[in-house]
Amino acid sequence: MTENTICIQPAEIQIYDTTDVVVVGGGVAGIGAAIAAARNGKKVTLVEKSCILGGLATLGHVCVYLPLDDGVGNKVFGGLAEELLHVCIKRSYNTLSPEWQKGTMRVEKPSARYRTHFNIPAAVFSLDEIMEQEGVTVIYDAVFSEPIMEGSRCKGVVLETKQGRVALMTGMVVDASGDADVFYRAGAECEEQKSIVSHWCYELRPDVMRAGLESGKIINTLRLRWLGLRPDVDNSSSELSHFYGTTIEGVNGYLNLSRKLARNYLDQNDAPDYAMISLPYMAQFRMTRRIRGMKELDMTAADQFQNDSVGCVCSALACPAPVYELPYGTLLDPKLENIAAAGRIIAAGGAGWEMMRLIPAAVFTGQVAGTATALALEQGTTLQEVDLTVLQNRLAETGVLIHIPDYMQGNKNRNKTDNPKYLADPLIKADALSYH
């Protein structure tokens, strides 16, 4: 003990429950992992620190289910990534083009991307519903504190709850925290990165409302306002700070600055007939901390065959978008034998990190992680020793493209990437602001 530390007396912690698979984090990656593990016959418990599911897609107001296709008519993301898109628009409005229906593999000369806006409350209710249908136990308002380690194996997790600290014992863990919290506290090698500040909120304006009502579509009466910085522009001269999402100072700095940007915008546009009708209820960090992993996603390997691929991915923001085969090792640490990564925390750096943080990729990696943990329990092995062929086949049975199909190979147009097309959506109005 030093002057900057304190020693807490050892204490007994109540075992709250025992489950086959624990998923830490209820964003779209965690949802995908929980559903996949449950559909593979496992008892699944998902731990969520807030009171609703969806993470950035709901609490963070990033309510745009980004494209599942490569921009030239080929569907890249199938399986749960596709299924959850349709779950999110089961109720209320959507902007899905009718040419893209569930199961469609290719659209010749597409007029639109395979993407959609969704209504946040309606999506939350539909996510609740699918978790109930799949028999997943969700523990809300519970914060992951630390892993219970025995050598290289995680036997359970400690949670901070309203009834105090409790232990949730398990055979497998999926880290879908968005910040690699489980991996980091279990001793995995990780990388951290500062994040730009952005703030998404809904607003009402008379001119937009009138045009929306004339169109007969309620969604056209709303507008998403994006304040702060965007990754598709040069931010080198911006005065806005960047923050780490893994420190107390970083999280609070981000929240204070993002809300100050929104407050300043409201002051500049305040009028009796203007209303800012929502604000995000979590810090909208893009990338914070990720694992180094057993294998790094190679962003120079577009269109290249990977024998250890567990599915195809592409940047949902690029148009057209190069397609990559994702190696299984990007979800694993070489030493931790029963913890799998899901979402933006997998071993993908640089442009790969930006790609894997998006909704389709996050759900996809969640499905892989959930399926792999279930399979490891079935086979009585570590995650590193899972029979890869069985895993690939099981994922393929759900519609996941394990390898790039022949009809997508050699598509030269797809490999000419433009910058992310954030402003292609008329429902989003973005402002790159300077802060003084």
C-alpha positions as CSV (number, residue, x, y, z in Angstrom):
1,M,0.0,0.0,0.0
2,T,1.3,3.5,-0.9
3,E,0.0,7.0,-0.2
4,N,-1.9,6.8,-3.5
5,T,-3.5,3.4,-2.8
6,I,-5.8,1.8,-0.3
7,C,-6.1,-1.8,0.9
8,I,-9.6,-3.2,1.1
9,Q,-10.2,-6.1,3.4
10,P,-11.1,-9.4,1.7
11,A,-14.8,-10.1,1.7
12,E,-17.1,-12.9,0.7
13,I,-19.2,-12.1,-2.4
14,Q,-22.5,-13.7,-3.0
15,I,-22.8,-16.0,-6.0
16,Y,-25.8,-14.6,-7.8
17,D,-26.1,-17.2,-10.4
18,T,-24.3,-19.7,-12.6
19,T,-24.6,-19.7,-16.4
20,D,-23.0,-21.3,-19.5
21,V,-22.1,-18.0,-21.2
22,V,-21.8,-14.5,-19.8
23,V,-22.0,-11.6,-22.2
24,V,-20.6,-8.3,-20.8
25,G,-22.3,-5.5,-22.7
26,G,-25.8,-5.1,-24.2
27,G,-24.9,-3.2,-27.3
28,V,-25.5,-4.7,-30.7
29,A,-22.4,-6.9,-30.5
30,G,-23.5,-8.3,-27.1
31,I,-27.0,-8.9,-28.4
32,G,-25.6,-10.8,-31.4
33,A,-23.4,-12.9,-29.1
34,A,-26.2,-13.7,-26.6
35,I,-28.6,-14.8,-29.3
36,A,-26.0,-16.9,-31.1
37,A,-25.0,-18.7,-27.9
38,A,-28.6,-19.3,-26.9
39,R,-29.6,-20.7,-30.3
40,N,-26.7,-23.1,-29.9
41,G,-28.4,-24.5,-26.8
42,K,-26.6,-22.6,-24.0
43,K,-27.8,-20.8,-20.9
44,V,-26.9,-17.2,-21.5
45,T,-26.8,-14.2,-19.2
46,L,-26.2,-10.7,-20.6
47,V,-25.0,-8.0,-18.3
48,E,-25.9,-4.4,-19.2
49,K,-24.8,-1.3,-17.3
50,S,-27.7,0.8,-18.4
51,C,-31.4,0.1,-18.4
52,I,-32.0,-0.6,-22.1
53,L,-30.3,-2.7,-24.9
54,G,-28.7,-1.4,-28.0
55,G,-25.7,0.7,-26.7
56,L,-24.7,3.4,-29.2
57,A,-27.5,2.4,-31.6
58,T,-30.1,3.4,-29.0
59,L,-28.7,5.2,-26.0
60,G,-26.1,6.8,-28.2
61,H,-28.7,7.9,-30.8
62,V,-26.7,6.4,-33.7
63,C,-30.0,5.0,-35.0
64,V,-28.8,4.3,-38.6
65,Y,-28.4,0.6,-39.4
66,L,-25.5,1.1,-41.8
67,P,-25.2,-0.9,-45.1
68,L,-24.9,-4.6,-45.3
69,D,-23.8,-4.4,-48.9
70,D,-20.5,-3.4,-50.7
71,G,-22.0,-0.5,-52.6
72,V,-22.2,-2.3,-56.0
73,G,-25.1,-4.6,-55.2
74,N,-23.5,-7.5,-53.3
75,K,-24.7,-8.4,-49.8
76,V,-21.7,-8.9,-47.5
77,F,-23.3,-9.3,-44.1
78,G,-25.8,-12.1,-43.6
79,G,-26.7,-14.1,-40.5
80,L,-27.6,-12.1,-37.4
81,A,-26.3,-8.9,-38.8
82,E,-29.0,-9.0,-41.4
83,E,-31.6,-10.4,-39.1
84,L,-31.2,-7.7,-36.5
85,L,-31.6,-5.0,-39.1
86,H,-35.1,-6.3,-39.7
87,V,-35.7,-6.7,-36.0
88,C,-35.0,-3.0,-35.5
89,I,-37.6,-2.0,-38.1
90,K,-40.2,-4.5,-37.1
91,R,-42.2,-1.7,-35.6
92,S,-42.6,2.0,-36.6
93,Y,-40.8,3.7,-39.5
94,N,-37.8,2.7,-41.6
95,T,-36.0,3.8,-44.8
96,L,-35.2,0.4,-46.2
97,S,-35.3,0.2,-50.0
98,P,-37.8,-2.4,-51.2
99,E,-35.2,-4.0,-53.5
100,W,-33.4,-5.2,-50.4
101,Q,-35.4,-8.0,-48.8
102,K,-34.1,-10.4,-46.2
103,G,-32.3,-13.2,-48.0
104,T,-31.5,-11.2,-51.2
105,M,-27.9,-11.9,-52.1
106,R,-27.4,-9.4,-55.0
107,V,-29.2,-6.5,-56.6
108,E,-28.2,-5.6,-60.1
109,K,-27.8,-1.8,-60.5
110,P,-29.0,-1.0,-56.9
111,S,-30.8,2.3,-56.5
112,A,-30.0,2.3,-52.7
113,R,-27.8,0.7,-50.1
114,Y,-29.0,-2.1,-47.9
115,R,-29.4,0.2,-44.9
116,T,-32.1,1.9,-42.9
117,H,-33.0,4.4,-40.2
118,F,-35.0,3.0,-37.3
119,N,-37.1,4.4,-34.5
120,I,-35.2,4.1,-31.2
121,P,-38.1,3.1,-28.8
122,A,-39.6,0.7,-31.3
123,A,-36.2,-0.9,-31.8
124,V,-35.6,-1.3,-28.1
125,F,-38.9,-3.0,-27.6
126,S,-38.2,-5.4,-30.5
127,L,-34.7,-6.2,-29.0
128,D,-36.4,-6.9,-25.7
129,E,-38.8,-9.2,-27.5
130,I,-36.1,-11.3,-29.3
131,M,-34.1,-11.7,-26.1
132,E,-37.2,-13.0,-24.4
133,Q,-37.9,-15.3,-27.3
134,E,-34.4,-16.7,-27.3
135,G,-34.5,-17.3,-23.5
136,V,-31.6,-14.9,-22.7
137,T,-31.5,-13.6,-19.2
138,V,-30.7,-9.9,-19.1
139,I,-29.3,-8.2,-16.0
140,Y,-29.7,-4.4,-16.2
141,D,-28.2,-1.8,-14.1
142,A,-25.2,-4.0,-13.3
143,V,-21.6,-2.9,-14.0
144,F,-18.8,-5.3,-14.7
145,S,-16.1,-4.9,-12.1
146,E,-13.5,-7.6,-12.5
147,P,-13.0,-11.1,-13.9
148,I,-12.6,-14.1,-11.5
149,M,-9.5,-15.7,-12.8
150,E,-8.0,-19.1,-12.2
151,G,-4.8,-19.1,-14.2
152,S,-5.7,-18.3,-17.9
153,R,-9.4,-19.2,-17.4
154,C,-12.2,-16.8,-16.3
155,K,-14.5,-18.6,-13.9
156,G,-16.9,-15.7,-13.5
157,V,-17.3,-12.0,-13.3
158,V,-17.9,-9.6,-10.4
159,L,-20.7,-7.2,-10.8
160,E,-21.6,-4.0,-9.0
161,T,-25.4,-3.9,-8.5
162,K,-28.0,-2.3,-6.3
163,Q,-27.7,-5.2,-3.8
164,G,-23.9,-4.8,-3.7
165,R,-21.1,-6.8,-5.3
166,V,-22.2,-10.2,-6.6
167,A,-20.5,-12.9,-8.6
168,L,-21.8,-14.5,-11.8
169,M,-20.1,-17.8,-12.5
170,T,-19.7,-19.1,-16.0
171,G,-18.0,-21.4,-18.4
172,M,-17.4,-18.9,-21.1
173,V,-17.3,-15.1,-21.4
174,V,-17.9,-12.7,-24.3
175,D,-16.4,-9.3,-23.9
176,A,-18.8,-7.0,-25.7
177,S,-18.1,-4.0,-23.5
178,G,-16.8,-1.8,-26.3
179,D,-13.7,-1.0,-24.3
180,A,-12.2,-4.5,-23.8
181,D,-12.8,-4.2,-20.1
182,V,-12.9,-7.9,-19.4
183,F,-9.8,-8.6,-21.5
184,Y,-7.8,-5.7,-20.0
185,R,-8.6,-6.6,-16.4
186,A,-7.8,-10.3,-17.2
187,G,-4.3,-9.3,-18.3
188,A,-4.6,-9.2,-22.1
189,E,-2.4,-7.0,-24.2
190,C,-4.4,-4.1,-25.5
191,E,-4.1,-0.9,-27.5
192,E,-5.8,2.4,-26.5
193,Q,-6.7,5.3,-28.7
194,K,-8.2,8.8,-28.2
195,S,-11.6,9.4,-29.8
196,I,-13.0,12.5,-31.6
197,V,-16.1,14.1,-30.0
198,S,-19.4,14.0,-31.7
199,H,-22.9,14.5,-30.5
200,W,-26.1,13.2,-32.2
201,C,-29.5,14.5,-31.3
202,Y,-32.9,14.9,-32.9
203,E,-34.4,18.3,-33.6
204,L,-37.7,19.7,-34.9
205,R,-37.8,22.6,-37.3
206,P,-41.0,24.1,-38.9
207,D,-39.7,23.9,-42.5
208,V,-38.6,20.3,-42.1
209,M,-41.9,19.4,-40.3
210,R,-44.0,20.9,-43.0
211,A,-42.1,19.1,-45.8
212,G,-42.3,15.9,-43.8
213,L,-46.0,16.2,-43.3
214,E,-46.6,16.9,-47.0
215,S,-44.6,13.7,-47.8
216,G,-46.9,11.7,-45.6
217,K,-44.0,10.1,-43.8
218,I,-43.5,10.9,-40.1
219,I,-39.8,10.1,-40.3
220,N,-39.3,13.1,-42.7
221,T,-40.5,15.5,-40.0
222,L,-37.4,14.7,-37.9
223,R,-33.8,15.5,-38.4
224,L,-30.7,14.1,-36.8
225,R,-28.3,16.8,-35.9
226,W,-24.6,15.8,-35.8
227,L,-22.4,18.2,-33.9
228,G,-18.6,18.0,-33.3
229,L,-16.1,16.3,-35.5
230,R,-16.4,13.8,-38.3
231,P,-13.9,11.1,-39.4
232,D,-14.3,11.9,-43.1
233,V,-12.7,15.4,-42.8
234,D,-9.3,16.7,-41.8
235,N,-9.5,17.5,-38.1
236,S,-5.9,18.5,-37.7
237,S,-6.7,22.2,-37.3
238,S,-9.6,21.7,-35.0
239,E,-9.6,23.1,-31.5
240,L,-11.8,20.3,-30.2
241,S,-10.0,18.0,-27.8
242,H,-9.8,14.2,-28.3
243,F,-10.4,11.9,-25.3
244,Y,-9.5,8.5,-24.0
245,G,-12.7,6.5,-23.2
246,T,-11.0,4.4,-20.6
247,T,-10.3,7.0,-17.9
248,I,-12.5,9.0,-15.6
249,E,-11.1,12.3,-16.9
250,G,-11.6,11.1,-20.5
251,V,-15.2,10.0,-20.2
252,N,-16.2,13.2,-18.2
253,G,-14.2,15.4,-20.6
254,Y,-16.0,13.9,-23.6
255,L,-19.5,14.3,-22.0
256,N,-18.9,17.8,-20.9
257,L,-17.5,19.0,-24.2
258,S,-20.2,17.2,-26.3
259,R,-23.0,18.7,-24.3
260,K,-21.4,22.1,-24.4
261,L,-21.3,21.9,-28.2
262,A,-25.0,21.1,-28.1
263,R,-25.8,23.9,-25.7
264,N,-23.9,26.4,-27.8
265,Y,-25.7,25.2,-30.9
266,L,-29.1,25.6,-29.1
267,D,-28.1,29.1,-28.0
268,Q,-27.3,30.0,-31.6
269,N,-30.6,28.6,-33.0
270,D,-33.0,29.0,-30.0
271,A,-36.4,30.2,-31.1
272,P,-40.0,29.6,-29.9
273,D,-40.6,27.3,-32.9
274,Y,-37.3,25.3,-32.6
275,A,-36.9,22.3,-30.4
276,M,-34.0,20.0,-29.6
277,I,-36.1,16.9,-28.6
278,S,-33.5,14.4,-27.6
279,L,-29.9,13.9,-26.5
280,P,-27.6,10.8,-26.2
281,Y,-27.6,9.1,-22.9
282,M,-24.1,7.7,-23.2
283,A,-20.7,9.0,-24.3
284,Q,-20.6,8.4,-28.1
285,F,-17.0,7.1,-28.2
286,R,-16.0,5.6,-31.5
287,M,-12.9,3.6,-30.5
288,T,-11.3,3.4,-27.0
289,R,-9.4,0.1,-26.3
290,R,-9.0,-3.1,-28.3
291,I,-7.2,-6.4,-27.9
292,R,-3.9,-7.2,-29.8
293,G,-5.3,-10.7,-30.4
294,M,-3.9,-13.8,-31.9
295,K,-4.1,-12.4,-35.4
296,E,-4.5,-8.9,-36.7
297,L,-6.9,-8.0,-39.5
298,D,-4.8,-7.2,-42.5
299,M,-6.4,-4.2,-44.2
300,T,-4.1,-4.8,-47.3
301,A,-5.8,-8.2,-47.9
302,A,-9.0,-7.1,-49.6
303,D,-10.5,-9.9,-51.7
304,Q,-7.9,-12.4,-50.5
305,F,-8.8,-15.9,-49.3
306,Q,-8.2,-16.6,-45.6
307,N,-8.5,-20.3,-44.6
308,D,-9.2,-19.3,-41.0
309,S,-12.0,-16.8,-42.0
310,V,-15.2,-16.8,-40.0
311,G,-17.0,-14.4,-42.3
312,C,-16.8,-11.5,-44.7
313,V,-16.7,-7.9,-43.6
314,C,-16.6,-4.5,-45.3
315,S,-16.7,-0.9,-44.3
316,A,-20.4,0.1,-44.2
317,L,-19.4,3.7,-44.7
318,A,-17.3,3.3,-47.9
319,C,-18.9,3.2,-51.3
320,P,-17.9,1.1,-53.0
321,A,-16.3,-1.0,-50.2
322,P,-13.5,-3.5,-50.4
323,V,-14.4,-6.9,-48.8
324,Y,-12.2,-8.8,-46.3
325,E,-12.3,-12.3,-44.8
326,L,-12.0,-12.0,-41.0
327,P,-9.7,-14.5,-39.3
328,Y,-11.0,-16.2,-36.2
329,G,-7.9,-15.2,-34.3
330,T,-8.9,-11.6,-34.3
331,L,-11.5,-12.4,-31.6
332,L,-9.1,-14.2,-29.2
333,D,-6.2,-13.4,-26.9
334,P,-3.4,-16.1,-27.2
335,K,-3.4,-16.8,-23.4
336,L,-7.0,-16.3,-22.2
337,E,-8.7,-19.5,-23.1
338,N,-12.4,-18.8,-22.5
339,I,-12.9,-15.1,-23.3
340,A,-14.0,-14.0,-26.8
341,A,-14.2,-10.5,-28.2
342,A,-17.2,-9.0,-29.9
343,G,-17.6,-5.6,-31.6
344,R,-15.1,-2.8,-32.0
345,I,-12.6,-4.4,-29.5
346,I,-11.3,-7.2,-31.8
347,A,-7.8,-7.2,-33.2
348,A,-8.2,-4.6,-36.0
349,G,-6.3,-1.4,-35.9
350,G,-6.3,1.8,-38.0
351,A,-8.9,1.7,-40.7
352,G,-9.9,-1.8,-39.5
353,W,-10.9,-0.3,-36.1
354,E,-13.1,2.2,-37.8
355,M,-14.7,-0.6,-39.9
356,M,-15.3,-3.0,-37.1
357,R,-17.0,-0.5,-34.8
358,L,-20.0,-0.1,-37.2
359,I,-23.3,-1.9,-36.5
360,P,-23.2,-4.7,-39.1
361,A,-19.6,-5.7,-38.2
362,A,-20.4,-5.5,-34.5
363,V,-23.4,-7.8,-34.7
364,F,-21.4,-10.2,-37.0
365,T,-18.5,-10.5,-34.6
366,G,-21.0,-11.0,-31.7
367,Q,-22.5,-13.9,-33.6
368,V,-19.1,-15.4,-34.2
369,A,-18.1,-15.0,-30.5
370,G,-21.4,-16.4,-29.2
371,T,-21.3,-19.4,-31.6
372,A,-17.6,-20.1,-30.7
373,T,-18.2,-20.0,-27.0
374,A,-21.1,-22.4,-27.3
375,L,-19.0,-24.7,-29.5
376,A,-16.1,-24.7,-27.1
377,L,-18.4,-25.8,-24.3
378,E,-19.8,-28.6,-26.5
379,Q,-16.4,-29.8,-27.5
380,G,-14.9,-29.4,-24.1
381,T,-12.0,-27.2,-25.4
382,T,-10.6,-23.8,-25.1
383,L,-11.7,-21.1,-27.6
384,Q,-8.3,-21.4,-29.3
385,E,-8.8,-25.2,-29.9
386,V,-12.4,-25.0,-31.3
387,D,-12.8,-27.0,-34.5
388,L,-12.7,-24.2,-37.0
389,T,-14.4,-26.2,-39.8
390,V,-17.4,-26.9,-37.5
391,L,-17.5,-23.2,-36.5
392,Q,-17.4,-22.1,-40.1
393,N,-20.2,-24.5,-41.1
394,R,-22.4,-23.5,-38.2
395,L,-22.1,-19.8,-39.1
396,A,-22.6,-20.5,-42.8
397,E,-25.9,-22.3,-42.0
398,T,-27.3,-19.0,-40.7
399,G,-26.4,-17.1,-43.8
400,V,-22.9,-15.8,-42.9
401,L,-20.6,-15.6,-46.0
402,I,-17.4,-17.4,-44.8
403,H,-15.5,-16.7,-47.9
404,I,-15.9,-14.1,-50.7
405,P,-18.1,-15.8,-53.4
406,D,-16.8,-16.1,-56.9
407,Y,-19.3,-13.6,-58.3
408,M,-17.8,-10.9,-56.0
409,Q,-14.1,-11.7,-56.8
410,G,-12.2,-9.3,-58.9
411,N,-14.7,-6.5,-58.8
412,K,-12.4,-3.7,-59.6
413,N,-15.0,-1.0,-59.0
414,R,-15.5,-2.1,-55.4
415,N,-11.8,-1.7,-54.6
416,K,-11.9,2.0,-55.5
417,T,-12.9,3.4,-52.1
418,D,-14.3,6.9,-51.6
419,N,-14.3,8.7,-48.3
420,P,-17.2,7.7,-45.9
421,K,-20.5,9.1,-47.2
422,Y,-21.9,10.4,-44.0
423,L,-23.8,13.2,-45.6
424,A,-25.5,11.0,-48.3
425,D,-28.5,10.6,-45.9
426,P,-30.9,13.6,-46.1
427,L,-32.1,12.8,-42.6
428,I,-28.7,13.6,-41.1
429,K,-27.5,17.2,-40.9
430,A,-23.8,17.4,-39.9
431,D,-21.8,20.4,-38.7
432,A,-18.1,20.3,-38.1
433,L,-17.7,22.8,-35.3
434,S,-14.8,24.6,-33.7
435,Y,-14.9,25.2,-30.0
436,H,-13.5,28.4,-28.5
